[in-house]
């Protein structure tokens, strides 16, 4: 998934968060930090193999999968896009 599609997925995640799903403040803050990290990677077009970012996204998928499947699905798409970009 090219960077443009990754940005679209981030926008979709942002829109989902704006609908105020029942998340704790810590969960919401964690997702915002993760989104900022991803956006920085896109801006820098850093093609290194930074597994910590991908690991963070995958952990978020696991954490939200049962109670927030829509968020988890979008995060899965983001993880796939990062993998396709070599990140």
Order of alpha helices (4+ residues) and beta strands (2+ residues): alpha-alpha-alpha-alpha
